[in-house]
Amino acid sequence: MKKLATLFLIIIFSSCEEVFIESDPKDDPVVNFDILWSELDQKYSFFDFKKIDWDSVYNVYRPQVNSNTSREELFDVMANMLNTLRDGHVNLRSEFNISKYENWFLDYPANFERELILYYYLGKDYKITGPLLHKEIDGVGYVRYGSFQSIIDEEDLDYVFTTYKNSKGIIIDIRGNEGGDPANGFKILERIVNERKLIYRHAFKDGPGHNDFEPFKDVYLEPATEKIRYDKKIIVLTNRLVYSAANYFSAICRVYGIMLVGDQTGGGGGAPAGSELPNGFHANYSASVCLLPDGYNIENGIPPDVKVDMNDEDRINRIDTIIETAIDQF
């Protein structure tokens, strides 16, 4: 079953199928705008959850487009319209620009400083095992995993979990991790959870109405008992730049009671789908919803168990407030 859970996420995140317009309408700005608006109207998954009146959005942006609108101007109008969805999985691509919504993290403190960690926590004697940077700090294993786009091998986890088997616990720092392949997260999770659980329910849009979804599918995770495991305390560090597959990772940690320290994650709970407009622009958008067993929708992020921001005074003194807070939990 755990393999099914991993396969399910791999499919929805790494094989975003492009939906091509069957007809061939003329390359007219108004036609392209209307096609994009209609595509989102029928297939975007979070209108009701985010309380977005998509008809009102049309009334604001449609008058900004006419038959004389330039290609660049049309791109800007479309991008501004899509940004009203407040969704990092929504973007517009052309041969001259890529537009995406980024205020899901720009409106919040970074709560992460890479150089501070490299210079004053990892220093010169840390180890690099696959995509993992790690070192023991005050009796706790500190493991930095910056992107789920970087493949983690089973041998990597064997080495890390064996290295810190006598430590008080492990801190997994995924701050700034914007996602990638969810299978990498599952490789970690199956070694640190101790029982099979329902981890979320997932449903795709399957009709033109804003609430037309297929029946929800239950997804389970179970421990990998045949692999090297880590049974001591785990703490995961998060910030607003934790997104998409990394947001799912954080959500599953919440289900299992694994402590999250730092800031709320950035979200990204919808599987991305895509379409190509007649003029060659490509648009991506969220086409599914994900609910935790308690009904919590993960689209807007996962709140931490211990909320803490990096302190400016600490930063000046070369201290990462979030790491230090996590160490104090052991």
Buried (B, 14 or more C-beta within 10 A) or exposed (E): EBEEBBEBBBEBBEEBEEBEEEEEEEEBBBBBBBBBBEBBBEBBBBBEBBEBEBEEBBEEBBEBBEEEBEBEBBBBBBBBBBBBBBBBBBBBBBEEEEBBBEEBBEEBEBBBBEEBBBEEBBEEEBBEBBBBBBBBBEEBBBBBBBBBEBEBEEEBBBBBBEBBBEBBBBBBBBBBBBBBBBBBBBBBBBBBBEEEBEBBBBBBBEEEEBEEBEEBEEBEBBBBEEEBBBEBBBBBBBBBBBBBBBBBBBBBBBBBEBBBBBBBBBBBBBBBBBBBBBBEBBBBBBBBBBBBEEEBBBBBBBBBBBEBBBBEEBEEEEBBBBBBBBBEBB
